[in-house]
Amino acid sequence: MEVERQAELERRAKIHAALGDPVRLRIVDSLQISDASPTELAGMLNVPSNLFAHHVQALVSAGVVSRHHSEGDGRRTYLHLEQDTLESLGTASPVAVPRRVLFVCTGNSARSHLAAALWRQVSPIPAASAGTHPADRINPGTVDAAARHHLDLPIIEPARMDDVLDPEDLVITVCDRAHETPKVRGELHWSIPDPVDKGPEAFDAAYLELERRVRALASRFDS
């Protein structure tokens, strides 16, 4: 028992040490609501690339941040905040309330529809979804996943982002390919693996990750 207690103390100390630098805290704050590539994030924070890499590695070693490859441009990686690691270390500060949240993926046939439906369950802020290259219909796997999780999912035709986008929308891309197209000002990015053609388990994994992120973001808006 004492060995386990000591290991847990050392784990927590490593996390606090990783967070004990202003640049690393800025990285964590940025990743609270949006995944980002190292190049994107270093540019936003105006930190030299070599110094930025050092800080990211410290956060990765502490289990605060993880890396994974893009499903679009395989040469690109995204940084993702491991929210569970920070769960007991404080509450995130609130952010400004948008007029509407627009969830965007490539085909508007799976992830973006699930995200919008999940958002409607937990927030009074309106939500919509769209695609950069809309499919002909919502994927049947999406409908099945919604039914398994008792999610009210409107069966509507996929829409093109340019036809739906309002300048005052908060745009959240939920797939890497959509994020890697020309950007929308102020866009947030959630790097969610594409479940299409991968079976029910992939749809359930996407659903659960979207549910976690939707609840976390919705809780941060000022009322």
C-alpha positions, 0 to 999 in steps of 0.5 A, a space after each residue: 500500500 505504501 509503495 502504491 501511495 508513493 507512486 501516486 504522489 510521484 505521478 501527481 508531482 510530475 503533473 504539477 511540475 509539468 504544469 509549472 511553467 507559463 508556456 506549458 500552461 498556455 499550451 494546456 489552456 489552448 488544448 482545453 477546447 481544441 486539438 491542434 498540430 504543433 506548428 499551429 499551436 507554436 504559431 498561435 503562442 508565438 513560441 520558437 519551435 525548438 523551445 515549443 517541442 521541449 515544453 510539449 515533451 514535458 507535458 507528454 511525459 507527464 501524461 497531460 498531452 498525447 500525440 496522434 497522426 492525422 487521418 487526412 495529412 498523415 505527415 501531420 500530428 495533433 496534440 490532444 489534452 488528456 482531460 482525465 489527467 487534469 480532472 482533479 487539478 482545477 476547473 477550467 475558466 468559462 468562455 464567451 457564449 456563441 450564437 450557435 455551434 456548427 459541427 463540421 466533418 467531411 461528409 456530414 454523415 456521422 461525427 458532425 450529426 452525432 455531435 450536434 445531437 449530443 449538444 442539443 441534449 446538454 445546452 440551450 445554445 443552438 447547434 447545427 452540422 455540415 460537411 465540406 464534401 457532403 455525402 448523399 445521406 446520413 450513414 446507417 452506422 450513425 443511425 444505429 449508434 444513436 439508437 444504441 445510446 438513446 440519442 434523438 438524431 434527426 434524419 436530415 439530408 447532409 448539408 454543405 458548410 458554405 450553405 449553412 455557415 453564419 459568420 457568428 457561428 462557433 465552428 468545431 471541426 470533428 475530423 482532421 480532413 475538414 480541419 485541414 481544408 481552408 480555415 474558418 476564423 476562430 474554428 476549434 478542432 476535435 480530432 475524432 477518428 472516422 468510424 465509417 466502414 469500421 463497424 459498430 465499435 468505432 461508432 460507439 468510440 466516436 460517440 463516447 469521445 464526442 459526448 465527453 467533449 460536448 459536455 466539457 465544452 458546454 459546461 464552460 460557457 458563461 450563462 
